[in-house]
Amino acid sequence: MTAIDLAIIGFGKIARDQHRAALDASPVFNLAAVVDPVARPEGLTAYPEIGALLRQSPRVQAVSLCTPPQVRFAVARQALLAGKHVLLEKPPGTTVSEVMTLQRIARDQGRVLFAAWHSQFAPGIPGAKAWLADKRITRITVTWREDVRRWHPGQDWIFAPGGTGVFDPGINAYSILTHILPVALYTTAATLEFPENRDTPIAAQLTMLTEEGAPVDLDFDFRETGPQTWDMQIDTDRGRLDLSQGGATVLIEGRAVASESSLSGEYDRIYARFAQLIQRGTSEVDLAPFRHVADAMMLGRRIQTEAFAW
Amino acid sequence: MTAIDLAIIGFGKIARDQHRAALDASPVFNLAAVVDPVARPEGLTAYPEIGALLRQSPRVQAVSLCTPPQVRFAVARQALLAGKHVLLEKPPGTTVSEVMTLQRIARDQGRVLFAAWHSQFAPGIPGAKAWLADKRITRITVTWREDVRRWHPGQDWIFAPGGTGVFDPGINAYSILTHILPVALYTTAATLEFPENRDTPIAAQLTMLTEEGAPVDLDFDFRETGPQTWDMQIDTDRGRLDLSQGGATVLIEGRAVASESSLSGEYDRIYARFAQLIQRGTSEVDLAPFRHVADAMMLGRRIQTEAFAW
């Protein structure tokens, strides 16, 4: 496979923290440019908006969309219509319908659309999925508690409409569940805590059921200043699985599951997958995590809590 | 086709106002029983819950689910697993995931699942769809304003989580749009007005775009005590379509479109369609209207308004 020139669109925290290093280490992709209204990273060609990229860097074949979700759809559509393959950071948009429209455009254009759920690429995930495949789930408990000030400092978009608030980390838990479980889940009740000065929830308590009726309890909280927790416990008819650190560690009946990949990080594996999808000409869009957010927001009971300030 | 014994589950307002008469007039269905915790309509066998129906009326082959949406999923699942064909009143559930799970169960069981959107069966709809098929949409305005006290007197479920509030009528507008338009829509902004003592919105102002970028403005309001309005105006590159009374009347460039059906009412056509689907062994579940509600609830800016009392 010859090198694929790729541009990052939206050179914010996740692009700097994760995408750039993964691309520098990639044997397939060449980070050819960035598009950002402000950032001018050293050693990279930068454009202020995607139109300039499309006109001036025609050799770019793929783009990674790392902007806040609120502006992602229009840019993704423009990129696909210009014949580029598109990787969408999570969440893939602000509405399920947007993402389905992008799927249709990618199909019409014969280009690859990849909704990247980074937690699905955590080291323990393949082993967890393989072990669960023939088990019956009896109970699931998910605890996803982190400090928004530490992980998203000053990122107001997360509390603006379309930013999904605590579901921004919570969707990582959903993306793990929908990937590793052998059964479907659906939400039966949700309590959403909205700060009085914000448009998205800062905490959510969710009750789901597996299709077979096993209880699934999820506790998402963005106000955790103590130990940061991204854990789930999955009880089955034949033993228990404990996932912690967002999938970095998985214990089955207390014994650690080894990573199957030689690649070191989630984003290294994401770009290896993107390369594979481009080679095959196949899109990959798992909509279920995002649909569970929409379901919770539609079904949830809303509680107003104290104003949030950074 | 021999007569199909059918039971109505949930014998509330919509069952009494619409389903019973349509079934009495149906040449295909025989209303064999009702299931309701309270209602004991004259001349019909009544059971207090679905288990009793399944045990005592084994000849019933199909059920119509007219309960509030909050309890629909569990009953629909039980009916499908017992081998019954299922018609779901609108909305088809409380979450998109529930309905997708029912789709999967219906497929596994070889039974028909029919999500009935009654507005798609309004008289003007086939003519509107046929005329729009080769037009380019340039602008859409939707006004859906009604008095909740008049149409849903005392129905507290509508303001409970999962009841969707003003989207209960609003979803009729969505169901018309997704059925007659030749392009996809997606929501770009929403303002949702929540009464301070209720869990679902009483009014919503929505901004959507067609995939080609034409503006779509929707005004849903449950507080309209003046003239009741269920109208849409669709401007195209070659003329204008006006739909009023929820699809009962459609004008194209000012001229009325005639109904193509010999059946008199929306629910007569719904049951004719259900019979056809059962004969063919094909399910029909248009999820787009419900997905637009979930999208609006996920993306919407929330405003608190005055308490609502019947």
Boltz contact constraints between the chains, C-beta under 6 A:
constraints:
  - contact:
      token1: [A, 94]
      token2: [B, 299]
      max_distance: 6.0
  - contact:
      token1: [A, 95]
      token2: [B, 186]
      max_distance: 6.0
  - contact:
      token1: [A, 95]
      token2: [B, 187]
      max_distance: 6.0
  - contact:
      token1: [A, 95]
      token2: [B, 295]
      max_distance: 6.0
  - contact:
      token1: [A, 95]
      token2: [B, 299]
      max_distance: 6.0
  - contact:
      token1: [A, 96]
      token2: [B, 291]
      max_distance: 6.0
  - contact:
      token1: [A, 96]
      token2: [B, 295]
      max_distance: 6.0
  - contact:
      token1: [A, 97]
      token2: [B, 186]
      max_distance: 6.0
  - contact:
      token1: [A, 97]
      token2: [B, 291]
      max_distance: 6.0
  - contact:
      token1: [A, 97]
      token2: [B, 295]
      max_distance: 6.0
  - contact:
      token1: [A, 98]
      token2: [B, 186]
      max_distance: 6.0
  - contact:
      token1: [A, 101]
      token2: [B, 184]
      max_distance: 6.0
  - contact:
      token1: [A, 101]
      token2: [B, 186]
      max_distance: 6.0
  - contact:
      token1: [A, 101]
      token2: [B, 211]
      max_distance: 6.0
  - contact:
      token1: [A, 161]
      token2: [B, 299]
      max_distance: 6.0
  - contact:
      token1: [A, 161]
      token2: [B, 301]
      max_distance: 6.0
  - contact:
      token1: [A, 162]
      token2: [B, 299]
      max_distance: 6.0
  - contact:
      token1: [A, 184]
      token2: [B, 101]
      max_distance: 6.0
  - contact:
      token1: [A, 186]
      token2: [B, 95]
      max_distance: 6.0
  - contact:
      token1: [A, 186]
      token2: [B, 97]
      max_distance: 6.0
  - contact:
      token1: [A, 186]
      token2: [B, 98]
      max_distance: 6.0
  - contact:
      token1: [A, 186]
      token2: [B, 101]
      max_distance: 6.0
  - contact:
      token1: [A, 187]
      token2: [B, 95]
      max_distance: 6.0
  - contact:
      token1: [A, 199]
      token2: [B, 301]
      max_distance: 6.0
  - contact:
      token1: [A, 211]
      token2: [B, 101]
      max_distance: 6.0
  - contact:
      token1: [A, 291]
      token2: [B, 96]
      max_distance: 6.0
  - contact:
      token1: [A, 291]
      token2: [B, 97]
      max_distance: 6.0
  - contact:
      token1: [A, 294]
      token2: [B, 294]
      max_distance: 6.0
  - contact:
      token1: [A, 294]
      token2: [B, 298]
      max_distance: 6.0
  - contact:
      token1: [A, 295]
      token2: [B, 95]
      max_distance: 6.0
  - contact:
      token1: [A, 295]
      token2: [B, 96]
      max_distance: 6.0
  - contact:
      token1: [A, 295]
      token2: [B, 97]
      max_distance: 6.0
  - contact:
      token1: [A, 297]
      token2: [B, 297]
      max_distance: 6.0
  - contact:
      token1: [A, 297]
      token2: [B, 298]
      max_distance: 6.0
  - contact:
      token1: [A, 298]
      token2: [B, 294]
      max_distance: 6.0
  - contact:
      token1: [A, 298]
      token2: [B, 297]
      max_distance: 6.0
  - contact:
      token1: [A, 299]
      token2: [B, 94]
      max_distance: 6.0
  - contact:
      token1: [A, 299]
      token2: [B, 95]
      max_distance: 6.0
  - contact:
      token1: [A, 299]
      token2: [B, 161]
      max_distance: 6.0
  - contact:
      token1: [A, 299]
      token2: [B, 162]
      max_distance: 6.0
  - contact:
      token1: [A, 301]
      token2: [B, 161]
      max_distance: 6.0
  - contact:
      token1: [A, 301]
      token2: [B, 199]
      max_distance: 6.0
